[in-house]
Amino acid sequence: MIVFRHKNLWKLFLLLFAVFIGMGSLFYTENLVKKLKVEERENIEMWAEAQRLISLSDTSQNVDFLFSIIENNNTVPVILTDETDSIISSRNFDESRTGDPEYLKKILEKIKEKNEPIVNYLEDGHFNLIYYKDSIILKMLIYYPYVQLAIIILFILVSYLAFSSSRKAEQNQVWVGMSKETAHQLGTPTSSLAGWIEILQHKYPDISITKELALDVQRLEKVTERFSRIGSKPALVEENIVFIIIRTIDYLKSRSSSKVKFILDFNSDKELRIPVNSALFEWVIENVSKNAIDAMEGNGEITIRISETDKAALIDISDKGKGMPKSTYKKIFTPGFTTKQRGWGLGLSLARRIIEEYHIGKIFVRYSEVGKGSCIRIVLNKGKR
């Protein structure tokens, strides 16, 4: 659970880091936009003053200087009107369309909604109005932080996915290697034990304990087989899952506390053939059942129900344990997540991998209530794939 928590903390840190950079950039850019807006208005006011002075035809004024002020405005779109809003001239608009009066009128209406016009008073008591809109540079600056934030989030997302995939592939290789080595190490002593039990059964056929020992050796052989198959796609064969479940539960009964009661709520004579790998499917039933026993702290009832639809077989394993909140429904199938003091949090994650990846089925928490118990549902598709 600690590993799982650390993983979530890293995800949160990456998200907060992206938000921090984006918000910082947004705040800084907004300040620049405000300053640029003020500067643009000051430039337009200077442009308006130059227009006014030229209209006075005062030869004492430096006309060349005034015209240079007007000509230097190459970025801010401007419309000059009289006091009745009749358009006199315009600048920095699409030249191919400025000859169309309707085009400029539509632009003028839009500009009026955004910026207050600059009033240019004339000597005869009349005045002109100068309307302007934000320059292309200012617009680009306004949208820049949002684009930057999107790029940062995209970069972090791609980096996280690449890192996560790489790490997952590396972990898979480690687990596959460990599983193969475990199977190899278990193989020799298991074969030796099988030989000794065969000798005991031959020399002392009346000793009942040898039968139980033989069952345990068979279980070790199955465990060895399971570990040896991790990392490779297992073959699926149509088998009667009712018989497999009964066989698995019978083995668990004899090796569980007498305070744990297993209830098989289905017809034991029913035959329900589903394409499965029996060794791996037994492992799933074991892991889910053991998880239920842990949830009840070794005291309570576990009920196994089998039902079917036209397309699938449904196996429900419910307990009367401590239950869980909805927030942990998906987390319990994540590698490393566990609520126990001891354990690696791999049992249910292995169960999910076996069911969903190898059997193309589903496994999920059907329901759970804190203090009352839980139910895990396994869905296996009918028919060969």
C-alpha positions in Angstrom: 0.0 0.0 0.0 3.0 2.3 0.7 4.3 1.7 -2.9 0.8 2.5 -4.3 0.6 5.6 -2.2 4.0 6.8 -3.3 2.9 6.2 -6.9 -0.1 8.4 -6.5 1.9 11.1 -4.8 4.2 11.3 -7.9 1.2 11.6 -10.2 -0.1 14.4 -8.0 3.3 16.1 -7.9 3.5 16.0 -11.8 0.0 17.5 -12.1 0.6 20.2 -9.6 4.0 21.0 -11.2 2.3 21.5 -14.6 -0.5 23.6 -13.1 2.1 25.7 -11.2 4.1 26.4 -14.3 1.0 27.1 -16.3 -0.5 29.5 -13.7 2.8 31.3 -13.2 3.1 31.8 -17.0 -0.6 32.9 -17.2 -0.1 35.5 -14.3 3.1 36.8 -15.9 1.6 37.1 -19.4 -1.5 38.8 -18.1 0.7 41.5 -16.6 2.5 41.9 -19.9 -0.9 42.1 -21.7 -2.1 44.9 -19.4 1.1 46.9 -20.0 0.9 46.3 -23.7 -2.7 47.4 -23.8 -1.8 50.6 -22.1 1.1 51.2 -24.4 -1.1 50.5 -27.5 -3.7 53.0 -26.3 -1.0 55.6 -25.7 0.3 55.0 -29.3 -3.2 55.4 -30.7 -3.7 58.6 -28.7 -0.4 59.9 -30.2 -1.7 58.8 -33.7 -5.0 60.6 -33.0 -3.1 63.8 -32.0 -1.0 63.6 -35.2 -4.2 63.2 -37.3 -5.7 66.3 -35.5 -2.7 68.5 -36.1 -2.5 67.6 -39.8 -6.2 68.4 -40.2 -5.6 71.9 -38.8 -3.2 72.5 -41.7 -1.0 74.6 -39.4 2.3 75.1 -41.3 4.1 75.8 -38.1 3.8 72.1 -37.2 6.4 69.6 -38.4 4.1 67.9 -41.0 6.7 65.2 -41.9 7.1 64.2 -38.3 3.3 63.9 -37.9 3.0 61.8 -41.0 5.8 59.5 -39.7 3.8 58.9 -36.5 0.8 57.9 -38.6 2.8 55.7 -41.0 4.6 53.9 -38.1 1.4 52.3 -36.9 1.7 49.0 -38.7 0.2 46.7 -36.1 -2.9 48.2 -34.4 -6.1 48.1 -36.6 -7.7 51.6 -36.5 -10.9 53.1 -37.9 -11.3 56.9 -38.0 -14.9 58.2 -38.0 -16.7 61.6 -37.7 -19.0 62.4 -34.8 -21.8 60.5 -36.5 -19.7 57.3 -36.8 -19.4 57.7 -40.5 -16.1 56.1 -41.5 -13.5 58.4 -42.8 -10.5 56.1 -43.1 -9.1 52.8 -41.7 -5.7 51.3 -41.3 -4.2 47.7 -40.8 -7.2 45.8 -42.0 -7.5 43.3 -44.9 -6.8 45.6 -47.8 -8.7 43.4 -50.2 -11.9 44.0 -48.3 -11.5 47.6 -47.0 -13.2 48.9 -50.2 -16.4 47.3 -49.0 -18.2 49.7 -46.6 -20.3 46.8 -45.1 -17.1 45.0 -44.1 -15.8 48.0 -42.2 -19.2 48.7 -40.6 -19.3 45.1 -39.2 -15.7 45.5 -37.9 -16.6 48.8 -36.3 -19.6 47.3 -34.5 -17.3 44.6 -33.0 -14.6 47.1 -32.0 -17.2 49.3 -30.1 -17.9 46.4 -27.8 -14.2 46.0 -26.7 -12.4 49.3 -26.5 -13.5 52.9 -25.7 -12.9 55.2 -28.7 -10.4 58.1 -28.5 -12.1 61.5 -29.1 -10.2 63.8 -31.3 -11.5 67.4 -30.9 -11.3 69.8 -33.9 -11.1 73.6 -33.9 -14.6 74.1 -35.4 -16.2 72.4 -32.4 -16.6 69.1 -34.1 -14.7 66.0 -33.3 -13.6 62.7 -34.8 -13.6 59.3 -33.1 -10.8 56.8 -33.4 -11.7 53.2 -32.8 -9.1 50.5 -32.5 -8.8 46.8 -31.7 -6.0 44.7 -30.1 -3.0 44.1 -32.4 -2.1 40.6 -33.6 0.9 40.6 -31.2 -1.3 41.4 -28.3 -3.8 38.6 -29.2 -1.0 36.1 -29.6 0.3 37.1 -26.2 -3.1 36.6 -24.6 -3.5 33.1 -25.9 0.2 32.2 -25.4 0.0 31.0 -21.8 -3.0 28.7 -22.5 -1.1 27.1 -25.4 2.0 26.9 -23.3 0.0 25.2 -20.4 -1.5 22.7 -22.9 1.9 21.9 -24.3 3.3 21.4 -20.8 0.5 19.2 -19.7 0.8 17.2 -23.0 4.5 16.9 -22.5 4.1 15.7 -18.9 1.4 13.3 -19.9 3.4 11.8 -22.7 6.5 11.6 -20.4 4.5 9.9 -17.7 3.0 7.4 -20.1 6.4 6.6 -21.6 7.9 6.3 -18.1 5.0 4.2 -16.9 5.1 1.9 -19.9 8.9 1.5 -19.6 8.7 0.9 -15.9 5.8 -1.6 -16.3 7.7 -3.5 -19.0 10.8 -3.6 -16.8 8.7 -4.8 -13.8 7.1 -7.4 -16.0 10.5 -8.7 -17.1 11.6 -8.9 -13.5 8.4 -10.7 -12.4 8.6 -13.1 -15.3 12.3 -13.8 -14.5 11.5 -14.4 -10.8 8.6 -16.6 -11.7 10.6 -18.8 -14.0 13.4 -19.0 -11.4 10.9 -19.9 -8.7 9.4 -22.6 -10.8 12.8 -24.0 -11.5 13.8 -23.9 -7.8 10.5 -25.6 -6.8 10.7 -28.3 -9.5 13.6 -30.4 -8.0 12.3 -30.6 -4.3 8.8 -31.2 -5.5 9.8 -34.1 -7.7 11.8 -35.5 -4.8 8.9 -35.2 -2.4 6.6 -36.9 -4.9 9.1 -39.8 -5.1 9.3 -40.1 -1.3 5.5 -40.1 -1.0 5.2 -42.8 -3.6 7.7 -45.0 -1.5 5.7 -44.3 1.7 2.4 -45.2 0.0 4.0 -48.4 -1.3 5.6 -49.5 2.0 2.9 -48.1 4.4 -0.4 -48.1 2.5 -2.5 -47.9 5.7 -1.1 -44.5 6.8 -3.8 -41.9 6.0 -1.5 -38.9 6.2 0.3 -39.9 3.0 -2.9 -39.1 1.1 -2.9 -35.5 2.4 0.8 -35.2 1.8 0.2 -36.4 -1.8 -2.4 -33.6 -2.2 0.0 -31.0 -1.0 2.7 -32.2 -3.4 0.1 -32.0 -6.2 -0.6 -28.5 -5.1 3.1 -27.7 -5.2 3.3 -29.1 -8.7 0.4 -26.8 -9.7 2.1 -23.8 -8.1 5.3 -24.7 -10.0 3.2 -24.9 -13.2 1.6 -21.6 -12.5 4.9 -19.8 -12.0 6.4 -21.4 -15.1 3.5 -20.1 -17.2 3.7 -16.4 -16.2 4.9 -14.4 -19.1 3.6 -16.7 -21.8 0.0 -16.9 -23.1 -1.5 -20.1 -21.7 -3.6 -22.5 -23.8 -7.4 -22.4 -23.0 -9.3 -25.7 -23.0 -13.0 -26.1 -22.5 -13.5 -27.5 -19.0 -16.2 -27.8 -16.4 -15.6 -24.8 -14.2 -18.1 -26.1 -11.6 -15.8 -29.1 -11.0 -12.7 -26.9 -10.9 -14.3 -24.6 -8.3 -15.5 -27.5 -6.1 -12.0 -29.1 -6.2 -10.3 -25.8 -5.3 -12.7 -25.0 -2.4 -12.3 -28.6 -1.1 -8.6 -28.1 -0.9 -9.0 -24.7 0.8 -11.5 -26.1 3.3 -9.0 -28.6 4.7 -6.3 -26.0 5.1 -8.4 -23.1 6.5 -9.6 -22.4 10.0 -12.6 -24.3 11.2 -14.2 -20.9 11.9 -14.4 -20.3 8.1 -17.5 -21.7 6.5 -17.6 -22.2 2.7 -21.1 -22.2 1.2 -21.5 -23.5 -2.4 -24.7 -21.9 -3.6 -25.0 -23.8 -6.9 -25.8 -27.2 -8.3 -22.6 -29.3 -7.9 -23.8 -31.7 -10.6 -24.2 -29.0 -13.2 -21.8 -29.0 -16.1 -20.7 -25.6 -17.3 -17.9 -25.9 -19.8 -15.9 -22.7 -20.4 -12.5 -22.2 -22.2 -10.0 -21.8 -19.3 -6.6 -22.7 -18.2 -7.5 -24.8 -15.1 -4.2 -24.2 -13.3 -4.5 -20.4 -13.6 -8.2 -20.3 -13.0 -7.8 -22.3 -9.7 -5.2 -19.7 -8.7 -7.8 -16.9 -9.2 -10.4 -18.8 -7.1 -7.7 -19.3 -4.4 -6.6 -15.7 -4.3 -10.1 -14.2 -4.2 -11.1 -16.8 -1.5 -8.0 -16.1 0.6 -8.6 -12.4 0.3 -12.1 -13.0 1.6 -10.7 -15.0 4.5 -8.3 -12.2 5.4 -11.2 -9.7 5.2 -13.1 -11.8 7.8 -9.9 -12.2 9.9 -10.4 -16.0 9.7 -13.9 -16.1 11.0 -17.1 -16.0 8.9 -18.9 -17.3 5.8 -17.8 -17.3 2.2 -20.4 -17.9 -0.4 -19.7 -19.0 -3.9 -22.5 -18.7 -6.5 -22.4 -19.7 -10.1 -24.9 -18.4 -12.7 -24.8 -17.9 -16.4 -26.2 -15.8 -19.3 -26.3 -16.6 -23.0 -22.8 -15.4 -23.5 -21.0 -15.7 -20.1 -20.6 -17.6 -16.9 -20.8 -15.5 -13.7 -18.9 -16.5 -10.5 -19.7 -14.5 -7.3 -17.5 -14.9 -4.3 -18.9 -13.0 -1.3 -17.8 -12.7 2.3 -19.1 -11.2 5.6 -15.9 -9.4 6.3 -15.0 -5.7 7.0 -16.0 -4.5 3.5 -14.5 -1.5 1.7 -15.5 2.0 0.6 -16.3 2.6 -3.1 -13.0 4.6 -3.5 -11.0 1.3 -3.2 -13.1 -0.8 -5.6 -10.5 -0.5 -8.4 -7.5 0.0 -6.2 -7.6 -3.5 -4.7 -6.6 -4.9 -8.2 -3.6 -2.6 -8.4 -0.2 -4.2 -7.8 1.2 -3.2 -4.4 -2.1 -2.2 -2.9 -2.8 -4.0 0.4 -4.5 -3.1 3.7 -2.6 -5.9 5.5 0.5 -5.4 7.7 2.2 -8.2 5.7 1.9 -9.0 2.0 2.9 -7.6 -1.3 -0.6 -6.8 -2.6 -0.2 -9.1 -5.6 -3.0 -11.7 -5.2 -5.9 -9.7 -6.7 -3.7 -8.0 -9.3 -2.6 -11.5 -10.5 -6.3 -12.6 -10.5 -7.2 -9.6 -12.7 -4.3 -10.3 -15.1 -5.3 -13.9 -15.4 -9.0 -13.2 -16.0 -8.7 -10.1 -18.1 -5.6 -10.7 -20.1 -5.4 -14.4 -20.5 -9.1 -15.3 -20.4 -10.5 -12.1 -21.9 -13.0 -11.9 -19.1 -13.8 -9.4 -16.3 -13.2 -9.3 -12.5 -14.6 -6.5 -10.3 -16.2 -5.6 -7.0 -19.9 -6.3 -7.5 -20.8 -4.7 -4.2 -19.3 -3.9 -0.8 -20.3 -2.2 2.4 -18.1 -1.3 5.3 -18.7 -3.6 8.2 -21.0 -6.0 6.2 -18.8 -7.6 3.6 -18.0 -7.7 -0.1 -18.7 -9.6 -3.3 -16.2 -10.1 -6.1 -17.6 -11.1 -9.5 -15.7 -13.0 -12.2 -17.1 -13.0 -15.7 -15.9 -15.7 -18.2 -17.0 -15.6 -21.8 -18.5 -18.8 -23.3 -17.2 -20.2 -26.6 -13.7 -20.6 -28.0 -11.7 -17.6 -29.0 
